[in-house]
């Protein structure tokens, strides 16, 4: 089976996330997509996040009607019941220093332990995040572990995608030169790298803008599915303190 892994803060999950997942589902014939809310993403350690429980619940609401979409506890906080359930541990197993960032390579390896040898893993990611992929931990190993599905943004070319790769995997400049005139669509297959480019999904949604709108008491229906918008309203999330 082809399996998708979609990680992020999902603070909150919005229609842009869902559009990416649906496009990847169809493009790569995915049988299942695991949505993995991060407990502590490495690139946002200084940014306050909503509690994990709220972000997980919003994911559960957003994915409830999609049989292939599965909210996952892979990165749940270790000291919580969620985290213990995901790891099969007990309260006495908790460690005092467990507030460590969630690295994608670790999550991928943990998920693959539960998959069949015949399963194929695809990592879903937006173009903005992919632009910094060379800075991620064990990037070369990550490309060996899974194929990438990248949602495009206007203004990005195929050369931008190729040049974002770590130096060890990046094609030579003379190879990528013709790519500058090609939009970031189709498949990019290089030694050690397979990337499926979805193009622009035309679902503009900014989690920051959504949080600001919620804080101002503005309607959220443009960006969010109704159950998620209603949960934010009921729980008073993103209200200015």
MOLINMO-V889216 format. One record per residue. N is the residue number from 1. PHI is phi in whole degrees, -180 to 180 (* if undefined). OMEGA is omega as a letter, one per 40 degrees, with the letter a starting at -180 (NA if undefined). D_FIRST is the distance of its C-alpha to the first C-alpha in Angstrom with 2 decimals. Layout:
n:N phi:PHI omega:OMEGA d_first:D_FIRST
n:N phi:PHI omega:OMEGA d_first:D_FIRST
This chain:
n:1 phi:* omega:i d_first:0.00
n:2 phi:-85 omega:a d_first:3.78
n:3 phi:-118 omega:i d_first:6.18
n:4 phi:-103 omega:i d_first:9.84
n:5 phi:-125 omega:a d_first:12.93
n:6 phi:-123 omega:a d_first:16.17
n:7 phi:-104 omega:i d_first:19.29
n:8 phi:165 omega:i d_first:22.90
n:9 phi:-77 omega:a d_first:26.07
n:10 phi:48 omega:a d_first:25.45
n:11 phi:-125 omega:e d_first:29.20
n:12 phi:-102 omega:i d_first:28.81
n:13 phi:-70 omega:a d_first:25.46
n:14 phi:-134 omega:a d_first:26.52
n:15 phi:-65 omega:i d_first:25.65
n:16 phi:-64 omega:i d_first:24.94
n:17 phi:-61 omega:a d_first:22.04
n:18 phi:-68 omega:i d_first:20.70
n:19 phi:-65 omega:i d_first:21.25
n:20 phi:-62 omega:a d_first:19.27
n:21 phi:-63 omega:a d_first:16.25
n:22 phi:-67 omega:i d_first:16.56
n:23 phi:-67 omega:i d_first:17.11
n:24 phi:-66 omega:i d_first:14.08
n:25 phi:-57 omega:a d_first:11.91
n:26 phi:-76 omega:a d_first:13.54
n:27 phi:-63 omega:a d_first:14.01
n:28 phi:-107 omega:i d_first:10.59
n:29 phi:50 omega:a d_first:8.77
n:30 phi:-80 omega:i d_first:7.17
n:31 phi:-85 omega:a d_first:6.01
n:32 phi:-158 omega:i d_first:8.17
n:33 phi:-128 omega:i d_first:10.96
n:34 phi:-91 omega:i d_first:13.17
n:35 phi:-92 omega:a d_first:16.76
n:36 phi:-117 omega:i d_first:18.77
n:37 phi:-71 omega:a d_first:22.54
n:38 phi:-81 omega:i d_first:24.45
n:39 phi:-76 omega:a d_first:27.37
n:40 phi:-144 omega:i d_first:29.22
n:41 phi:-68 omega:a d_first:27.84
n:42 phi:-58 omega:a d_first:29.72
n:43 phi:-84 omega:a d_first:30.92
n:44 phi:-132 omega:a d_first:32.33
n:45 phi:-68 omega:a d_first:34.06
n:46 phi:-94 omega:a d_first:37.35
n:47 phi:-95 omega:i d_first:36.05
n:48 phi:-66 omega:i d_first:36.43
n:49 phi:-114 omega:i d_first:33.34
n:50 phi:-64 omega:i d_first:33.25
n:51 phi:-53 omega:a d_first:32.56
n:52 phi:-54 omega:a d_first:28.97
n:53 phi:-58 omega:i d_first:29.32
n:54 phi:-65 omega:a d_first:30.29
n:55 phi:-68 omega:i d_first:27.47
n:56 phi:-67 omega:a d_first:24.86
n:57 phi:-64 omega:i d_first:26.59
n:58 phi:-63 omega:i d_first:26.63
n:59 phi:-65 omega:i d_first:22.86
n:60 phi:-62 omega:i d_first:22.53
n:61 phi:-69 omega:a d_first:24.92
n:62 phi:-69 omega:a d_first:23.30
n:63 phi:-103 omega:a d_first:19.81
n:64 phi:-60 omega:a d_first:21.21
n:65 phi:-92 omega:a d_first:20.79
n:66 phi:-112 omega:a d_first:17.17
n:67 phi:-61 omega:a d_first:14.84
n:68 phi:-84 omega:a d_first:11.79
n:69 phi:-98 omega:a d_first:14.13
n:70 phi:-127 omega:i d_first:14.81
n:71 phi:-67 omega:a d_first:18.01
n:72 phi:-119 omega:i d_first:17.79
n:73 phi:-101 omega:a d_first:20.67
n:74 phi:-57 omega:a d_first:19.49
n:75 phi:-115 omega:i d_first:22.64
n:76 phi:-62 omega:i d_first:24.98
n:77 phi:-54 omega:a d_first:28.54
n:78 phi:-64 omega:a d_first:29.01
n:79 phi:-85 omega:a d_first:32.30
n:80 phi:-97 omega:i d_first:31.05
n:81 phi:-63 omega:i d_first:29.74
n:82 phi:-57 omega:a d_first:26.47
n:83 phi:-66 omega:i d_first:26.20
n:84 phi:-64 omega:i d_first:27.22
n:85 phi:-63 omega:a d_first:24.67
n:86 phi:-67 omega:a d_first:21.84
n:87 phi:-105 omega:a d_first:23.27
n:88 phi:69 omega:a d_first:24.73
n:89 phi:-109 omega:a d_first:28.22
n:90 phi:-121 omega:a d_first:31.64
n:91 phi:-54 omega:a d_first:34.43
n:92 phi:-69 omega:i d_first:36.38
n:93 phi:-85 omega:a d_first:33.58
n:94 phi:-60 omega:i d_first:34.09
n:95 phi:-109 omega:a d_first:35.47
n:96 phi:-64 omega:a d_first:38.24
n:97 phi:-108 omega:a d_first:36.70
n:98 phi:-112 omega:i d_first:33.21
n:99 phi:-85 omega:a d_first:33.48
n:100 phi:-113 omega:a d_first:31.52
n:101 phi:-65 omega:i d_first:29.34
n:102 phi:-94 omega:i d_first:25.56
n:103 phi:-95 omega:a d_first:24.30
n:104 phi:-59 omega:a d_first:20.86
n:105 phi:-60 omega:i d_first:20.42
n:106 phi:-69 omega:i d_first:21.12
n:107 phi:-65 omega:i d_first:18.72
n:108 phi:-60 omega:a d_first:15.84
n:109 phi:-66 omega:i d_first:16.85
n:110 phi:-66 omega:i d_first:17.28
n:111 phi:-65 omega:a d_first:13.83
n:112 phi:-65 omega:i d_first:12.31
n:113 phi:-64 omega:a d_first:14.61
n:114 phi:-97 omega:a d_first:12.78
n:115 phi:-94 omega:i d_first:9.22
n:116 phi:-79 omega:i d_first:8.46
n:117 phi:-61 omega:a d_first:9.78
n:118 phi:-84 omega:i d_first:7.02
n:119 phi:-72 omega:a d_first:4.76
n:120 phi:-121 omega:a d_first:6.30
n:121 phi:-103 omega:i d_first:8.64
n:122 phi:-124 omega:i d_first:10.80
n:123 phi:-100 omega:a d_first:14.19
n:124 phi:-91 omega:a d_first:15.97
n:125 phi:-158 omega:i d_first:19.72
n:126 phi:-85 omega:a d_first:22.91
n:127 phi:-64 omega:a d_first:25.27
n:128 phi:-61 omega:i d_first:28.02
n:129 phi:-70 omega:a d_first:26.03
n:130 phi:-64 omega:a d_first:24.67
n:131 phi:-59 omega:i d_first:28.32
n:132 phi:-106 omega:a d_first:28.91
n:133 phi:-61 omega:a d_first:25.85
n:134 phi:-65 omega:a d_first:28.24
n:135 phi:-91 omega:a d_first:29.82
n:136 phi:-74 omega:i d_first:26.75
n:137 phi:-71 omega:i d_first:26.66
n:138 phi:50 omega:a d_first:25.25
n:139 phi:-61 omega:a d_first:23.98
n:140 phi:-59 omega:i d_first:23.59
n:141 phi:-66 omega:a d_first:21.42
n:142 phi:-63 omega:i d_first:19.28
n:143 phi:-69 omega:i d_first:18.65
n:144 phi:-75 omega:a d_first:17.75
n:145 phi:-78 omega:a d_first:15.20
n:146 phi:-157 omega:i d_first:13.26
n:147 phi:-91 omega:a d_first:13.67
n:148 phi:-106 omega:i d_first:15.84
n:149 phi:-122 omega:a d_first:16.00
n:150 phi:-117 omega:i d_first:19.71
n:151 phi:-86 omega:a d_first:21.69
n:152 phi:-77 omega:i d_first:25.02
n:153 phi:-135 omega:i d_first:28.54
n:154 phi:-56 omega:i d_first:31.68
n:155 phi:95 omega:i d_first:33.58
n:156 phi:-93 omega:i d_first:30.83
n:157 phi:-107 omega:i d_first:30.67
n:158 phi:-63 omega:i d_first:28.29
n:159 phi:-65 omega:i d_first:30.88
n:160 phi:-61 omega:i d_first:30.55
n:161 phi:-66 omega:a d_first:26.85
n:162 phi:-63 omega:a d_first:27.60
n:163 phi:-76 omega:i d_first:30.62
n:164 phi:-79 omega:a d_first:28.81
n:165 phi:-67 omega:i d_first:26.96
n:166 phi:-59 omega:a d_first:28.59
n:167 phi:-55 omega:a d_first:31.41
n:168 phi:-67 omega:a d_first:29.82
n:169 phi:-110 omega:a d_first:26.98
n:170 phi:-76 omega:i d_first:29.12
n:171 phi:-69 omega:a d_first:30.33
n:172 phi:-64 omega:a d_first:34.09
n:173 phi:-59 omega:a d_first:36.15
n:174 phi:-68 omega:i d_first:37.17
n:175 phi:-76 omega:a d_first:33.57
n:176 phi:-84 omega:a d_first:32.73
n:177 phi:-53 omega:i d_first:36.08
n:178 phi:-67 omega:a d_first:35.01
n:179 phi:-69 omega:a d_first:32.02
n:180 phi:-63 omega:a d_first:34.50
n:181 phi:-95 omega:a d_first:35.06
n:182 phi:-105 omega:i d_first:31.42
n:183 phi:-66 omega:a d_first:29.63
n:184 phi:-81 omega:i d_first:26.50
n:185 phi:-137 omega:i d_first:24.07
n:186 phi:83 omega:a d_first:21.70
n:187 phi:-114 omega:i d_first:19.88
n:188 phi:-115 omega:a d_first:21.71
n:189 phi:-118 omega:a d_first:20.77
n:190 phi:-130 omega:i d_first:23.12
n:191 phi:-56 omega:i d_first:23.36
n:192 phi:81 omega:a d_first:21.10
n:193 phi:-142 omega:i d_first:19.97
n:194 phi:-133 omega:a d_first:17.46
n:195 phi:-127 omega:i d_first:18.17
n:196 phi:-103 omega:a d_first:17.16
n:197 phi:-101 omega:a d_first:20.28
n:198 phi:-89 omega:a d_first:20.38
n:199 phi:77 omega:a d_first:24.16
n:200 phi:-77 omega:a d_first:26.37
n:201 phi:-84 omega:i d_first:24.86
n:202 phi:54 omega:i d_first:28.46
n:203 phi:-127 omega:a d_first:27.93
n:204 phi:-64 omega:i d_first:30.68
n:205 phi:-155 omega:i d_first:30.46
n:206 phi:-118 omega:i d_first:31.91
n:207 phi:-60 omega:i d_first:31.44
n:208 phi:-62 omega:i d_first:34.97
n:209 phi:-64 omega:i d_first:36.42
n:210 phi:-66 omega:i d_first:34.79
n:211 phi:-63 omega:i d_first:36.27
n:212 phi:-66 omega:i d_first:39.61
n:213 phi:-64 omega:i d_first:39.57
n:214 phi:-64 omega:i d_first:38.85
n:215 phi:-63 omega:a d_first:41.67
n:216 phi:-88 omega:i d_first:43.97
n:217 phi:75 omega:a d_first:43.08
n:218 phi:-85 omega:i d_first:41.79
n:219 phi:-63 omega:a d_first:39.36
n:220 phi:-114 omega:a d_first:35.67
n:221 phi:-60 omega:i d_first:34.27
n:222 phi:-67 omega:a d_first:33.92
n:223 phi:-107 omega:a d_first:31.32
n:224 phi:-127 omega:i d_first:29.67
n:225 phi:-67 omega:a d_first:28.35
n:226 phi:-55 omega:a d_first:31.20
n:227 phi:-61 omega:i d_first:29.96
n:228 phi:-71 omega:i d_first:29.53
n:229 phi:-61 omega:a d_first:32.91
n:230 phi:-68 omega:i d_first:34.54
n:231 phi:-64 omega:i d_first:33.22
n:232 phi:-60 omega:i d_first:34.67
n:233 phi:-65 omega:a d_first:37.92
n:234 phi:-64 omega:a d_first:38.22
n:235 phi:-86 omega:i d_first:37.49
n:236 phi:68 omega:a d_first:39.66
n:237 phi:-70 omega:i d_first:37.10
n:238 phi:69 omega:i d_first:38.25
n:239 phi:-70 omega:i d_first:41.85
n:240 phi:-65 omega:a d_first:44.37
n:241 phi:-85 omega:NA d_first:46.00
